[in-house]
Amino acid sequence: MKSLIAEFVKEKRKSLKLTQVDLAEKSGVGLRFVRELEQGKATLRLDKANQVLDLFGCEVGPVRKEVSHE
């Protein structure tokens, strides 16, 4: 199952009519990273993911979860 980030990046890239090569060049990351990101690789560098997401006005980061102590 692909991650939400993978699906988001792929959809945004296609909507802007960019190839994976274009996206890699514009965001300053390698083509391999873009491919792995879109394939939903489980372990990716957060800084590089944010370089790609920055092109779409987005970023990823930690989210606080509410923990139940029942």
CYANA upper distance limits for C-alpha pairs under 8 A (distance plus 0.5 A):
  1 MET  CA     40 GLY  CA      8.38
  2 LYS  CA      6 ALA  CA      6.73
  2 LYS  CA      7 GLU  CA      7.25
  2 LYS  CA     39 GLN  CA      7.17
  2 LYS  CA     40 GLY  CA      5.50
  3 SER  CA      7 GLU  CA      6.91
  3 SER  CA     40 GLY  CA      5.81
  4 LEU  CA      8 PHE  CA      6.47
  5 ILE  CA      9 VAL  CA      6.54
  5 ILE  CA     37 LEU  CA      8.24
  5 ILE  CA     38 GLU  CA      8.26
  5 ILE  CA     40 GLY  CA      8.05
  6 ALA  CA     10 LYS  CA      6.71
  6 ALA  CA     37 LEU  CA      6.13
  6 ALA  CA     38 GLU  CA      4.79
  6 ALA  CA     39 GLN  CA      6.75
  6 ALA  CA     40 GLY  CA      5.63
  7 GLU  CA     11 GLU  CA      6.56
  7 GLU  CA     38 GLU  CA      7.17
  8 PHE  CA     12 LYS  CA      6.55
  9 VAL  CA     13 ARG  CA      6.45
  9 VAL  CA     37 LEU  CA      8.45
  9 VAL  CA     38 GLU  CA      7.07
  9 VAL  CA     53 LEU  CA      7.82
 10 LYS  CA     14 LYS  CA      6.66
 10 LYS  CA     38 GLU  CA      6.40
 11 GLU  CA     15 SER  CA      6.56
 12 LYS  CA     16 LEU  CA      6.79
 12 LYS  CA     56 PHE  CA      7.95
 13 ARG  CA     17 LYS  CA      6.76
 13 ARG  CA     18 LEU  CA      5.80
 13 ARG  CA     19 THR  CA      7.63
 13 ARG  CA     20 GLN  CA      8.21
 13 ARG  CA     23 LEU  CA      7.59
 14 LYS  CA     18 LEU  CA      6.31
 14 LYS  CA     19 THR  CA      7.89
 18 LEU  CA     22 ASP  CA      6.08
 18 LEU  CA     23 LEU  CA      6.73
 19 THR  CA     23 LEU  CA      6.76
 20 GLN  CA     24 ALA  CA      6.63
 20 GLN  CA     31 LEU  CA      7.13
 20 GLN  CA     34 VAL  CA      6.97
 20 GLN  CA     35 ARG  CA      7.65
 21 VAL  CA     25 GLU  CA      6.71
 21 VAL  CA     31 LEU  CA      6.38
 22 ASP  CA     26 LYS  CA      6.56
 23 LEU  CA     27 SER  CA      6.48
 23 LEU  CA     34 VAL  CA      7.97
 23 LEU  CA     52 VAL  CA      7.93
 24 ALA  CA     28 GLY  CA      6.32
 24 ALA  CA     29 VAL  CA      5.53
 24 ALA  CA     30 GLY  CA      5.96
 24 ALA  CA     31 LEU  CA      5.77
 24 ALA  CA     33 PHE  CA      8.40
 24 ALA  CA     34 VAL  CA      6.71
 24 ALA  CA     52 VAL  CA      8.19
 25 GLU  CA     29 VAL  CA      7.13
 25 GLU  CA     30 GLY  CA      7.96
 25 GLU  CA     31 LEU  CA      8.49
 26 LYS  CA     55 LEU  CA      8.44
 27 SER  CA     51 GLN  CA      6.16
 27 SER  CA     52 VAL  CA      5.64
 27 SER  CA     54 ASP  CA      8.36
 27 SER  CA     55 LEU  CA      7.28
 28 GLY  CA     51 GLN  CA      7.69
 28 GLY  CA     52 VAL  CA      8.38
 29 VAL  CA     33 PHE  CA      7.11
 29 VAL  CA     34 VAL  CA      7.85
 29 VAL  CA     48 LYS  CA      7.18
 29 VAL  CA     51 GLN  CA      7.99
 29 VAL  CA     52 VAL  CA      8.04
 30 GLY  CA     34 VAL  CA      7.13
 31 LEU  CA     35 ARG  CA      6.75
 32 ARG  CA     36 GLU  CA      6.64
 33 PHE  CA     37 LEU  CA      6.48
 34 VAL  CA     38 GLU  CA      6.66
 35 ARG  CA     39 GLN  CA      6.61
 36 GLU  CA     40 GLY  CA      6.80
 36 GLU  CA     41 LYS  CA      5.90
 37 LEU  CA     41 LYS  CA      6.40
 37 LEU  CA     44 LEU  CA      7.82
 37 LEU  CA     49 ALA  CA      8.07
 44 LEU  CA     48 LYS  CA      8.29
 44 LEU  CA     49 ALA  CA      7.69
 45 ARG  CA     49 ALA  CA      6.79
 46 LEU  CA     50 ASN  CA      6.64
 46 LEU  CA     60 VAL  CA      7.89
 46 LEU  CA     61 GLY  CA      8.28
 47 ASP  CA     51 GLN  CA      6.83
 48 LYS  CA     52 VAL  CA      7.06
 49 ALA  CA     53 LEU  CA      6.69
 49 ALA  CA     59 GLU  CA      8.34
 49 ALA  CA     60 VAL  CA      8.14
 50 ASN  CA     54 ASP  CA      6.23
 50 ASN  CA     58 CYS  CA      7.99
 50 ASN  CA     59 GLU  CA      5.62
 50 ASN  CA     60 VAL  CA      6.81
 51 GLN  CA     55 LEU  CA      7.74
 52 VAL  CA     56 PHE  CA      8.17
 53 LEU  CA     57 GLY  CA      6.99
 53 LEU  CA     58 CYS  CA      5.58
 53 LEU  CA     59 GLU  CA      6.00
 53 LEU  CA     60 VAL  CA      8.40
 54 ASP  CA     58 CYS  CA      5.75
 54 ASP  CA     59 GLU  CA      6.67
